[in-house]
Amino acid sequence: MKNLIRGVALLLPLTLLLWGCEKENDQNGEGNNHTTQVEPDTLDCRTITTPTTLSNRGQGVDYLVPCEIDVEAPLTIEPGVTLAFEQGASLYINRAGSREGALIAEGTEQDSITFTGVLGLPGSWVGLDLNSGSIQNKLSHCIIEYAGAGKGDEPALLVRKGSKIIIEHCTFRDNNYRGLQVAPNTLLEGFQQNSFLRNDDYPIRVPASQVTYLDAATRFADNALSEIYVQNGSIYDRGYVRGSGHEWTALSIPYFVDQDLNVTGQLTIAKGCQISFSNDKWLNVEDNGAILKVEGTRLQKVSITGRAGKGSWNGIYIASSSPENIIEYATIADGGQNKKGWYMNNSANISVGYLDNPDRIIISETTIRNSAGCGIVKEPGAIVSRSKITYEENSSGNFCQ
């Protein structure tokens, strides 16, 4: 590790030394296999510009990180390594000119990799910051804990615009803010069986285009805000679902969509999904080839609602003529805050049609309730096939045309 490591000159706090002696695995709580107690090496603050490997040096903390370190070459962290960060310290995986950093941290079930804070408290260090499109970026069997220092709005892992990463079997816990935050135009190439525990905000903030990668095996417990926060951070406040194959899977916690959700490709909302929209927001299906499939079952219905009762969001708008548009075994509620456009006479939970276009949807086995306008509003030329619909407390009528 050329120019990377300098000798230890710092005495770690007693809390960190005690923690290090009980270094734990993210899956089964067992320590790593190396039993020799070591003093940590302190990493140099200079930019990493050549491929570098951090090896497991023994029991306890292997490396102390005193600052923000820019990584502009592949950084490989071997199984069993523990990095302890001082307050204000972080790893910034960056691209600069012809150099591109990568973070390759592949632990095992027996030897996890741990990113922790020296103080052993939420907010002890800043976090991991990924600004790299390298196909090598991967976190597997890692623990990321006690991050969120700085302004108090630093996620444990920030994945910036244009980045790629695989995250598998990782635990994000006891962080002072979000566990994971993903920017628009990123790619979660793999995401499975992760855990988000006791984070002091939403466990995950993710753009609408990346929700499809979240898996039902991911575990959530005791986070301050127990929802998936769907928001891309754009000043235009829109989330786009483009292309085919997008499916939102039911997780153990609901989704909170805090932006207009615009489907111009294909979106399937799978059985059991619970989704709420914030004030004045739409679920728009506006491209002529766009497809929305809301596919609940009798035992696992889909719920799409507002957050503050009647008229607390705008509703679903269908301006697509695809015969595949369908809503079945669902509850659609609390919409009708605003009508879609000048051509609509009413607001509604579900609005279908643009002028005389043959836009269409099939709705069956669904409850449509608590709209501040109509339950369903249909424009001339639109085709709404209905069967076994239950209407409840829609202020301007159940079906308006």
N, C-alpha and C positions, 0 to 999 in steps of 0.2 A: 504494500500500500504506500506508494511513493508520495512523500510529503503529506501524509494524511494523519498520522498519529503522533502525538507528543506525550510525554510521560505524565503520570498522574501527579497533580499538585494540589488537589482539593480533597478535603475530608467530607464524604457524603453524610447527610443528616442521618441520625440514628434510625428514623422511620424507614428510610430507603434501605439501609443495611438489613434491618429486620425483615423487610419485605423481600429483599433479594435472597435471603436464606430460605424463603418459602416460595420460590419462583414456581408459578402454577401453570398448568396447561388449560387451554380454553375449553377443552371438551370434557376432561375427566378430573381436573383438579390436581393431577399428579405433577411432581417436579420433573425437570429435564433429566436426562440420563447421566450428564456429566456431574461428578460429585466433588471435584476439586474447587475449593473456594478461591476466587481471584479478586484482585483489586481492579476496578475498571480503568481502561485506557480512555483518555480524553481525545476526542476527534478534533482535528485542526479545522479552523473556520474558513480556510481557503476553499475556493470553488473546486469541485471534483471534475476534472477534465479528462481522466483516463479511466478505463474500466477498473472497478474496485470491488473487492469482496471483504465482507466482515464475517469473521469466523467465530464459532462458539468457543470461548476461551475457558469455560468452566462454569461452576455454580455461582449464581448471583448475577450482578450487573456486569455486562461485558464492556460496554462503551458509554461514556458520558458525553452528551452533546451540549456544549455551553452556549450555542448561538444559532442563528439561521445559517444553514449550510446549503449553498447552491449545488445541485447535482446536474452536470451537463454531460454525463457519460453513464453507461450502465452501472448501477450500484446493486450488487447481489448481497443479500443478507441470508446467511445459512441457518438451517434449523437450530432452534435452541438459543438463539442470540437474544439478549435483552439490551435495549438502548434506553437510557434514562436521560430525559431532557430537562435542562434548567429552564426557569421561567423566562419567556421570550424566545426560547429556542424552537427550531423547526427544521424540517427537511423540505426544500423547494426543488422539486424535480422539474427541470426547465429545459427549454430549447433556446439556443443562442447561435445564430449563424448556421454553420454546418454541423454544429454539435447538438445532440439531443440526448437528454438524460432519460433514464429508465429506472424504475424501482421494481426489483425482482426479489420478493420476500416470500419464499415458499417453505413454510414450516411443515411439520407433520403432526399427526394426532398425538404422538408421544413427545415431540419436541416443538412446541409452538414458538413463534417469534413474538416478542413483546416490545411495544413502544409505550413507554410510561413516563411519568413526571418524577423528578427528584423529590418533590415535596409530598408526593403520594396523596394529593387532594385534587378535586376538580378544578381546572384552570391552572394547573402546575406548569403547562407548556402550551405552545400555540397549536401545533398539529402538523399533519402531512398535507402538502400543497402540490398537486399534480398538474403540471402544464406541459404535457408530453403526449404525443400521438404514437409513441413507440408500441409496437405489437408485443414487446417484452414485458410491459407493465403487468404485474400480477401480485396480489396479496392472497395467500392461502394459509390457513391455520395461524392466523395472527391475532394478537390482542392489542387494541388501541384504546388507551385509557388515560383519564385525567387531563385531557387536552382542553382547549378553549380559553387560553390566556389572551392577553391583549385587550381589545375593546369589549370582550365578552360576546362577540359574534363570530368567533372563529370555529368552524366545524372541526371535528377530529380529522376528517379527510375531506378536502376540497378537491373536486375534479373539475378543472377549468375547461372552457370552450375548446373544442377540437381535440380533447384528450381521449385516450382509450385505456381501459383497465379491466381486468378480471378480478373479482372479489369472491372468494369461496371459503366457507368454514371459518370466518373471522368473527371476533367479538368486539363490539364497540360499546364501552361501558364507562359509567361514572365521568362523563365528559361535561364540561361547563356549558356546552351549547349543543348543537346537533351532532349526531354521530357521523352522518354522511350527507354531503351537499353536492349535487351534480348540476353543472351548467348546461345550457342548450348546446346542441350540436356536439355532444360528446357521445361516447359509445361504451356502455357497460357490456362488454363482449361476453361476460359470464358473470352470473350472480346467483349463488345458491347456498343454502343452509348457513346463513349468517345469523348473528344474535345482536340485538340492540337493547342494552340494559341500563336503566337509571341515568339516561342522558337528560340534561336539563333544558330541553326544548323538544321539537319534533325529532324523532329518531332519524328520519330521512327527509330531505327536500330533493325533489326530482322533477325534471320537466316531463310534460305529458308524453313526449316521444320515447322516453326511456322507461316508463312504467311497465311496459311489456316484459322487461327483464326481471322484475321482482318475482320471487317464487314463494309459494305457500309454505315451504319448509323453513323460511326465515322466522326467527323467534323475536318477540317484542315483549318487554316486561318493565313496568315501573318507570317508564319515561314520563317526563313532566307533561308532555302533550302527546296523547296516545292516538295519533293519526299519521298517515302518510301525507306529507304536505306537497301537493302537486302545484308547482309554481316555477316558472323558468327565470324569473328575475328581470324579464324584459320590460323596458319602459313602455312598450306597446301593450303589455298586459294580455298577451295572447299565447296560447299553447297550441301547437300544430301537431296533428297526427297524420303523417304523410306515408304513402306506400302501403303495401299489404302486410298482413300477418300480425297486426297489433292485437294483443289480447291482455286485458286487465284481469288478473286472477284474484280471487277472494283471499285476503290475508286475515290474520287473527285480529287486526285492527282496521278501521275504515280509512277511506281516502277522503281528503279535504282538497277540493279543487278551488284555488284562489285566483282564477283567471278565466277568461273565455276559452273554451275548449273547442278548437276548430278541426273537424275531421274532413280532410281532403283525400284520404286514402281509405283504408278499411280498419274499423275498430270493432272488436268483439268485447263486450262486457260480460264476463262469465258468471255462472251461477254463484249465488251467495255474496256477491260484491255489495258493499255498502258505501255509497258515495254521497257527499254533500257538497253543494256549491255555495260560494260566498255571495254577498249582496251584488245585485245588478249584473250577474254573469249568465252566459249562455252555454249550452252544448249545441254547437252548430254543425250541421251536416250539409254543406253548401256546394260542394263541387258535384257536377253532374254524374261523375263516376264514383262518388263517395258512397261508402256502405257503413251503416250502423246496425250491429246485431246485439241486442240486449237479450241474453239467453239464460233466464232463470229456470228453475224447475219447481215442481209443486212443493218440494220440501226445502229448497234453497232458493228463495226468491231474491231478485236484485232489488235494491232500494236506491233511488236517486231523488234527493230532496234538497231543500234549503236548510238554513241553519237557525232561522229565527221565526219559523211558522209561516203563515199564509203570506204570499207575495214577497218572500225573502230572496228569491232569485227569479230569473226570467223564464227559464224552462228549456225544453228541447225544440230545436228548429230543424225541420227536414226540408231541404231544397235540392233533393237528389231523386232522380227517376229510377234508381236501381230497384229491381224487384226483390232484392235480397234484404232490404231494410226491414227489420222486424223488432218488435218488443213483445216478449212473452214472459209470463210469470214474474211480474215486476210490480213495484209500487213507485209511481211518479207523483211527487207531492210538492206543495209550497211554492209553485211557480206563479207566472202571471204578473210579475212585477211591472214589466213593460211589454208593449207589443213590439213585434219585430221591425216593422217598417210602415211607411205611409199607406202601403197597399193592404195592410191588415186592419180589420175593424176592431179586433179584440186581442187582448193578451191571453195567454193560456199556458197550461202545463206542457202541452205538445202543440206546436204550430206547424202546419204542413202546407207547402206550396209557395211559389213565387209567381205572382200574376197568373197567367193561364198555363204555366208549365205543367206537364203530367208527372209531377213529383208524387212519390207514393211511399206508403208504409203499411205493414201488417201489424196489428195490435191484438193480442189475445191473452186471456187469463191474467188480466192486469187491473190493478186498482189505481184510479186516477182521482186524486183528492186534494182538497185544501188549496185550490188555485184562487188567486185574487181576481182572475178573469174567468175564462172558460176552462173546462177540462181539456177539450181538444178544439182547435180551430182549424178549418179547412178552407183553403182558397179555391176559387173556381178552377177547374182543370186538374186539381190534385185528386189522388185516389187513396182513400183511407179504408182499409179492410179491417173490420172490427168483429170480435167474437168474445163472449164471456167477459165483458168489461164491467167493473164495479166503479160507480161514480160516487164521490162523497164530498159534500160541502164546497162545491165550486161556485164562486160568487156570481158569475155572469151566465151560468148554464153549463151543461155537461158537454154538449156537442154543438159547436157554432159554425155556420157556413154562410 
